[in-house]
Amino acid sequence: MPTDIMVALIGLAGSGIGTFAGIVASSKLTNYRIGQLEKKVDKHNTVIERTFKLEEGQAVIQEQIKVVNHRIADLEERED
């Protein structure tokens, strides 16, 4: 086999291996970044859920305060 063909085949094999290694490395990095992003999204979602629960609780407390204020006003009117 001529030397030129052997050199070409070795170059082709080297390019193929380099390309494959680059694809694997890029894939690992992409998967890592997606995993980190999923963690951030989960953390964000839990904050949203907790905020929603706090807002619901605050609405209940505000309604209770309104009722208490109304009862106080009724009691004050009875005293007069």
Z-matrix of the N, CA and C atoms (Angstrom, degrees):
N
C 1 1.455
C 2 1.529 1 107.33
N 3 1.330 2 115.86 1 131.96
C 4 1.470 3 118.78 2 -178.11
C 5 1.530 4 111.64 3 -64.39
N 6 1.307 5 115.43 4 153.07
C 7 1.462 6 122.38 5 -178.49
C 8 1.515 7 111.69 6 -63.06
N 9 1.293 8 118.51 7 -36.34
C 10 1.470 9 121.75 8 -179.20
C 11 1.529 10 111.13 9 -61.65
N 12 1.297 11 116.19 10 -41.67
C 13 1.468 12 120.25 11 -179.38
C 14 1.527 13 109.55 12 -68.32
N 15 1.331 14 117.79 13 -40.42
C 16 1.466 15 121.11 14 178.98
C 17 1.526 16 110.42 15 -63.25
N 18 1.313 17 117.30 16 -42.66
C 19 1.459 18 120.83 17 179.49
C 20 1.528 19 109.85 18 -64.26
N 21 1.321 20 116.75 19 -40.79
C 22 1.461 21 121.03 20 178.62
C 23 1.525 22 110.92 21 -63.92
N 24 1.323 23 117.41 22 -42.53
C 25 1.460 24 120.71 23 179.15
C 26 1.531 25 111.54 24 -66.05
N 27 1.320 26 117.15 25 -40.32
C 28 1.464 27 120.56 26 177.11
C 29 1.523 28 110.19 27 -64.24
N 30 1.321 29 117.16 28 -41.48
C 31 1.473 30 121.52 29 177.05
C 32 1.521 31 111.27 30 -63.53
N 33 1.324 32 116.67 31 -41.33
C 34 1.460 33 121.30 32 178.31
C 35 1.531 34 110.75 33 -63.58
N 36 1.329 35 116.00 34 -44.31
C 37 1.465 36 120.06 35 179.20
C 38 1.537 37 110.00 36 -63.56
N 39 1.314 38 117.62 37 -43.35
C 40 1.466 39 121.25 38 178.52
C 41 1.518 40 111.65 39 -61.94
N 42 1.311 41 116.45 40 -42.82
C 43 1.468 42 119.93 41 178.22
C 44 1.518 43 111.04 42 -64.44
N 45 1.334 44 116.61 43 -41.15
C 46 1.469 45 120.54 44 179.16
C 47 1.517 46 111.64 45 -63.59
N 48 1.326 47 116.79 46 -44.44
C 49 1.461 48 121.00 47 179.70
C 50 1.528 49 110.12 48 -64.96
N 51 1.323 50 117.21 49 -43.63
C 52 1.468 51 121.28 50 178.66
C 53 1.514 52 112.20 51 -61.94
N 54 1.310 53 115.74 52 -41.90
C 55 1.463 54 120.14 53 178.77
C 56 1.518 55 110.78 54 -64.90
N 57 1.324 56 116.47 55 -45.23
C 58 1.463 57 120.64 56 179.29
C 59 1.532 58 111.01 57 -61.52
N 60 1.329 59 117.12 58 -43.68
C 61 1.468 60 121.05 59 179.16
C 62 1.532 61 110.63 60 -63.03
N 63 1.314 62 117.39 61 -39.07
C 64 1.464 63 121.15 62 178.00
C 65 1.517 64 112.00 63 -64.72
N 66 1.310 65 116.13 64 -40.93
C 67 1.464 66 120.67 65 179.20
C 68 1.527 67 110.26 66 -65.36
N 69 1.328 68 117.49 67 -42.69
C 70 1.468 69 121.34 68 179.59
C 71 1.528 70 110.10 69 -63.58
N 72 1.324 71 117.15 70 -45.79
C 73 1.471 72 120.94 71 -179.71
C 74 1.524 73 110.55 72 -62.98
N 75 1.298 74 117.00 73 -43.19
C 76 1.463 75 120.92 74 179.27
C 77 1.518 76 110.82 75 -64.04
N 78 1.315 77 116.66 76 -40.02
C 79 1.463 78 121.07 77 179.34
C 80 1.524 79 110.86 78 -64.12
N 81 1.328 80 117.33 79 -42.73
C 82 1.462 81 120.90 80 178.56
C 83 1.533 82 110.77 81 -62.40
N 84 1.310 83 116.46 82 -43.68
C 85 1.466 84 120.49 83 179.98
C 86 1.530 85 110.47 84 -64.36
N 87 1.313 86 117.18 85 -42.30
C 88 1.462 87 120.87 86 179.02
C 89 1.525 88 110.71 87 -63.32
N 90 1.323 89 117.39 88 -43.85
C 91 1.465 90 120.76 89 178.63
C 92 1.528 91 111.15 90 -63.23
N 93 1.324 92 117.20 91 -39.72
C 94 1.466 93 121.11 92 177.93
C 95 1.525 94 110.48 93 -62.56
N 96 1.315 95 116.15 94 -46.62
C 97 1.464 96 120.03 95 -179.49
C 98 1.525 97 111.62 96 -64.53
N 99 1.313 98 117.50 97 -39.30
C 100 1.466 99 120.33 98 177.38
C 101 1.524 100 109.94 99 -63.53
N 102 1.327 101 117.22 100 -41.28
C 103 1.464 102 120.76 101 177.32
C 104 1.523 103 111.95 102 -60.45
N 105 1.333 104 116.60 103 -43.32
C 106 1.462 105 120.28 104 178.75
C 107 1.521 106 110.88 105 -65.26
N 108 1.314 107 116.65 106 -39.51
C 109 1.461 108 120.92 107 178.52
C 110 1.520 109 111.06 108 -64.91
N 111 1.325 110 117.11 109 -39.78
C 112 1.465 111 120.55 110 177.75
C 113 1.522 112 110.79 111 -62.56
N 114 1.329 113 117.69 112 -39.30
C 115 1.461 114 120.84 113 177.08
C 116 1.525 115 110.80 114 -61.95
N 117 1.330 116 116.40 115 -43.10
C 118 1.464 117 120.04 116 179.51
C 119 1.529 118 111.17 117 -64.84
N 120 1.320 119 116.42 118 -40.22
C 121 1.465 120 120.74 119 179.76
C 122 1.526 121 109.93 120 -65.30
N 123 1.333 122 117.16 121 -42.09
C 124 1.466 123 120.36 122 177.98
C 125 1.529 124 110.74 123 -62.08
N 126 1.308 125 115.88 124 -42.85
C 127 1.467 126 120.13 125 178.69
C 128 1.525 127 110.46 126 -62.54
N 129 1.325 128 116.10 127 -43.06
C 130 1.468 129 120.88 128 178.64
C 131 1.528 130 110.47 129 -62.49
N 132 1.317 131 116.88 130 -43.14
C 133 1.463 132 120.79 131 -178.67
C 134 1.523 133 111.49 132 -63.72
N 135 1.327 134 117.40 133 -38.11
C 136 1.461 135 118.76 134 178.31
C 137 1.517 136 110.55 135 -67.49
N 138 1.322 137 117.43 136 -34.73
C 139 1.468 138 120.13 137 177.05
C 140 1.528 139 109.88 138 -65.44
N 141 1.310 140 116.92 139 -41.79
C 142 1.465 141 121.10 140 178.93
C 143 1.529 142 110.12 141 -62.58
N 144 1.332 143 116.94 142 -44.64
C 145 1.468 144 120.34 143 179.79
C 146 1.522 145 111.03 144 -62.89
N 147 1.331 146 117.51 145 -43.60
C 148 1.463 147 120.44 146 179.59
C 149 1.525 148 110.60 147 -65.17
N 150 1.324 149 117.04 148 -39.50
C 151 1.463 150 120.63 149 178.43
C 152 1.523 151 110.34 150 -62.87
N 153 1.322 152 117.22 151 -41.68
C 154 1.458 153 121.52 152 179.46
C 155 1.528 154 110.12 153 -62.18
N 156 1.327 155 117.03 154 -43.22
C 157 1.468 156 120.55 155 179.19
C 158 1.525 157 110.59 156 -64.69
N 159 1.337 158 116.52 157 -40.32
C 160 1.464 159 119.67 158 178.07
C 161 1.524 160 111.52 159 -63.45
N 162 1.330 161 116.70 160 -40.50
C 163 1.464 162 120.22 161 179.00
C 164 1.525 163 110.83 162 -65.62
N 165 1.332 164 117.51 163 -38.28
C 166 1.467 165 120.16 164 176.90
C 167 1.528 166 110.01 165 -63.18
N 168 1.328 167 116.18 166 -45.02
C 169 1.459 168 120.56 167 179.24
C 170 1.519 169 111.75 168 -62.68
N 171 1.319 170 116.25 169 -38.78
C 172 1.457 171 120.69 170 179.10
C 173 1.533 172 110.61 171 -65.40
N 174 1.300 173 117.49 172 -38.75
C 175 1.464 174 120.69 173 178.37
C 176 1.524 175 110.57 174 -63.29
N 177 1.326 176 116.91 175 -40.91
C 178 1.465 177 120.77 176 178.51
C 179 1.524 178 109.89 177 -64.27
N 180 1.308 179 117.10 178 -44.86
C 181 1.465 180 121.03 179 179.86
C 182 1.530 181 110.96 180 -62.91
N 183 1.325 182 116.99 181 -41.18
C 184 1.470 183 119.34 182 178.29
C 185 1.523 184 111.05 183 -62.81
N 186 1.322 185 116.72 184 -39.33
C 187 1.458 186 119.98 185 178.05
C 188 1.526 187 110.51 186 -65.39
N 189 1.317 188 116.79 187 -40.43
C 190 1.463 189 120.49 188 177.23
C 191 1.531 190 110.95 189 -63.48
N 192 1.312 191 117.13 190 -39.25
C 193 1.469 192 120.92 191 178.06
C 194 1.523 193 110.16 192 -63.44
N 195 1.320 194 117.43 193 -40.66
C 196 1.462 195 120.83 194 177.94
C 197 1.524 196 110.68 195 -60.98
N 198 1.336 197 116.05 196 -43.40
C 199 1.464 198 120.73 197 -179.57
C 200 1.528 199 109.80 198 -64.64
N 201 1.316 200 117.01 199 -44.45
C 202 1.463 201 120.68 200 179.88
C 203 1.526 202 110.55 201 -63.35
N 204 1.302 203 117.23 202 -43.29
C 205 1.474 204 120.26 203 178.43
C 206 1.527 205 111.14 204 -61.88
N 207 1.309 206 116.11 205 -39.26
C 208 1.471 207 119.96 206 178.53
C 209 1.530 208 110.42 207 -65.40
N 210 1.322 209 117.23 208 -42.35
C 211 1.469 210 120.75 209 178.67
C 212 1.532 211 110.73 210 -64.56
N 213 1.324 212 116.36 211 -39.64
C 214 1.466 213 120.24 212 177.67
C 215 1.533 214 109.61 213 -62.73
N 216 1.310 215 116.03 214 -43.95
C 217 1.465 216 119.81 215 -179.83
C 218 1.545 217 109.95 216 -62.49
N 219 1.342 218 116.57 217 -40.17
C 220 1.474 219 119.77 218 177.31
C 221 1.522 220 111.29 219 -62.61
N 222 1.323 221 117.01 220 -43.01
C 223 1.456 222 121.23 221 179.01
C 224 1.531 223 111.83 222 -65.10
N 225 1.306 224 116.92 223 -38.15
C 226 1.454 225 120.50 224 177.96
C 227 1.531 226 111.13 225 -66.07
N 228 1.328 227 116.12 226 -36.53
C 229 1.463 228 120.17 227 178.44
C 230 1.517 229 110.66 228 -67.26
N 231 1.325 230 118.74 229 -35.40
C 232 1.464 231 122.70 230 179.13
C 233 1.543 232 111.26 231 -65.99
N 234 1.341 233 115.79 232 -34.48
C 235 1.451 234 120.12 233 -179.23
C 236 1.528 235 111.63 234 -67.46
N 237 1.290 236 116.48 235 -32.89
C 238 1.481 237 120.25 236 -175.80
C 239 1.463 238 111.69 237 -72.76
